[in-house]
Amino acid sequence: MPCPHLEQLPPEPAPRTPGRCEECDEAGIHAWVHLRTCLSCGHVGCCDSSQFRHATAHHRSTGHPVMRTAEPGEDWRWCYVDRAVV
């Protein structure tokens, strides 16, 4: 069954800070592990293996449900609400 949150998304937005975590970059930190892009607004945040977990923090503060990997060669999405790869 398709994820209903994925079906409700707007057209995929461009990443707001391509190649870097928005919050880490603002703080002068460049030690993230992997990047994730919010499919609701284009926010780019660091993954849960990174110290600050900005992608998940973005979901918690906004309720935006789905992100995709921003890593080269990877093509998957995660629904925070359903806790599933979609």
C-alpha positions in Angstrom: 0.0 0.0 0.0 1.5 3.4 -0.9 2.3 5.8 1.9 -0.6 8.4 2.1 1.9 11.0 3.3 4.0 10.6 0.1 0.9 11.0 -2.0 0.0 14.3 -0.2 3.3 16.0 -0.9 3.7 19.0 -3.2 6.0 18.7 -6.2 9.5 18.0 -5.0 11.2 21.2 -3.9 14.8 22.1 -4.6 17.2 21.6 -1.7 17.6 24.9 0.2 21.3 24.3 1.0 22.5 21.7 -1.5 25.4 19.6 -0.2 25.3 20.9 3.4 23.2 20.7 6.5 21.4 24.0 6.9 21.7 24.3 10.7 25.3 22.9 10.9 26.4 25.2 8.1 24.9 28.2 10.0 26.8 27.2 13.1 30.1 26.6 11.3 30.0 22.8 11.8 31.0 20.6 8.9 31.1 17.2 10.6 27.8 15.6 9.6 27.6 12.0 8.3 24.9 12.0 5.7 22.3 14.5 4.4 18.6 14.2 4.1 16.2 16.5 2.2 12.6 17.3 3.3 10.2 16.6 0.5 7.7 19.3 1.8 10.0 22.3 1.9 13.5 21.4 0.7 15.2 21.7 4.1 18.5 19.8 4.1 19.5 18.3 7.5 22.1 15.9 8.8 21.1 12.3 9.5 20.5 10.5 12.8 24.1 9.1 12.7 25.3 12.7 12.9 25.7 14.5 16.2 22.8 17.0 15.9 20.3 14.9 13.9 18.9 18.1 12.2 16.7 16.2 9.6 14.7 14.5 12.4 14.6 17.7 14.4 13.2 19.4 11.4 10.4 16.8 11.2 9.6 17.2 14.9 9.4 21.0 14.7 7.4 21.2 11.4 5.5 17.9 11.1 6.8 17.5 7.6 6.4 13.7 7.1 8.8 12.5 4.4 12.5 13.1 3.6 14.7 11.6 1.0 18.4 10.8 1.1 20.6 13.5 -0.4 23.5 11.2 -0.8 25.0 10.6 -4.3 24.1 7.1 -5.6 21.2 6.6 -3.2 17.5 6.8 -4.0 15.2 6.1 -1.0 12.7 8.1 1.1 11.7 7.8 4.7 8.3 8.6 6.2 8.7 9.7 9.8 5.0 9.3 10.6 4.8 5.7 9.4 8.5 4.9 10.3 9.0 3.2 7.0 11.0 3.4 3.8 8.6 4.6 1.1 
